[in-house]
C-alpha cells in the first residue's frame, strides 16, 4: 500500500502562526515583509522535504511481522509479539497499531517508540472471552519526520488466525482448584483397569478371601493345585456419542460464558475421559437442523478431531428440533451406545416432542440427558418481591421451573438417565455419572 502523507505537529503550528501573522502583512506594506515571508516559506518547504526524504528512507527498509500462538484458552492471557525490522540511518519517531479481533481485550493498542536501525520489538498481552476462530488484520506503522513537519503511515499485511479453545480443555489453570483436583482424580481413575463387574475376561489370579467362588477356574486350579479365579474387566471399545444442542436456550448467560460454552468445555473433558478409558467417542451438534456429525473413533487423533469440531460452534438462536438429530442417530449409530445429550428444555410443547424422541432413542441406546439449568430463573425466584412486576416475574419463573421438573421426572421414568445441574458445575457430575454407567456395565 502507498504511503499516506499528512501534516505533522510542527507544520500545523507553522500554518497557524502564518495565519495569525497574515493581517500584519497587509497592514505593514513593504518589500522586506514579503521577502521575509517568502524566505520563511521556502525554509518550511525545504524542512518538510527533508522530513519526507527521511520517512521514505525509513519505510524503504521496514518489514513488520507478527507472532501469535496457534491456540489459547478462552479468557486466558496470551502474548502477541510484533517485530519491526529495519529503519533509517538516524532514529525516527514511530507508532504501531495492530488490528485485532473486536472481542479481544484490549481492543485497541498503540505502541509509541523510537525506531532505530536495529528495529523494535513490541509485545502485548490479550484475552479473548469467546470461543472460536479469530483473525488478526493488518498492522499500521506511522513514522514522524525528524523535524516533525510530516507524518506518513502505511499498512503491512500480516494475516494470522488464532483458535480460542474452552479454557477447561486448553489449560488446567483455568479451572477452580477443587474442580481441577477432582478431574485429576477422575483422569487417573479412567486409566486403571476397571475390574469386578464387567464380563470381558482380563486375567487369571490366585483366589483371595472375598472372591466369588463361582468364578473359580477348576481346570487351572487342578493344574496348579490351588484355587485360581477368572477376573473380568468392564468392556472396552464401547461407543460414546456426545450430542450438543446449539439452539437459542443454550445461548443464555451462565455466569462463566453461555450454556453452550459450558457444554462444549464439559463435552471435551468427557471425550478425553472416554478415549483414555479405551472407548470410542463421537460428536454431533444440532439446533433446528443437524449442524455436524463425527462418528465414534478412538485414539489421540480422535480427540484432536473432536476439539476441531467443537471449539468453534456457536448458537444461531434458532429453535431446537431434536427430531432431525434423532433420525440421524437412528440411521448412522446402529450399534448400542451411550448417547450423552447436553441440552435443556423449556415449554411444554417442546419438551413433549423432545421426550418422545428420547424415549424411542433409549430403546436402542443408553441415553444420558444433562439438562442445564438457567441461572436467571433461580435468581428471580430468590430475589425479594417489591412490586407487582416482581411478583409476575416470580410467578412465571416458578411455573417454568415446575414444568421443567415435571418433564425431567417423566424422562427419568421413561428410562432416560437425567442429570440436572448448573451449567458452570457440569463437568465433574457429568464425568462421575459416566464412570458410574461404565462401572455398572449398562452399555
Protein Blocks (a to p, Z undefined) as FASTA:
>chain_A
ZZdddddfklmmmmmmmmmmmmmmmmmgcfklmmmmmmmmmmmmmmmmmmmmmmmmmmmm
gccdddddfbdcehiacddddddeejdfbdcdddddddddfkbccfbdcddddddfkopa
dddddddfbgcdddddddddddddfklmaccddddddddddddddfklmpmklpcfklmm
mmmmmmmmmmpccehjambdfbdcdddehiafklpcfklmmmnopacdddddddehiacd
ddddfbfklmpcehjacfklmmmmmmmmmmmmmmmnopacdddddfkbcfbdcdddedjk
lmmmmmmmmmmgccehiacdfklmmmmmmmmmmbgcddddddddfbfklmmmmmmmmmmm
mmmmccdddddddfklmmmmmpccfbfklmmmmmmmmmmmmmmmmmmmmmmmnopacddd
dfklmmmmmmmmmmmmmmnopZZ
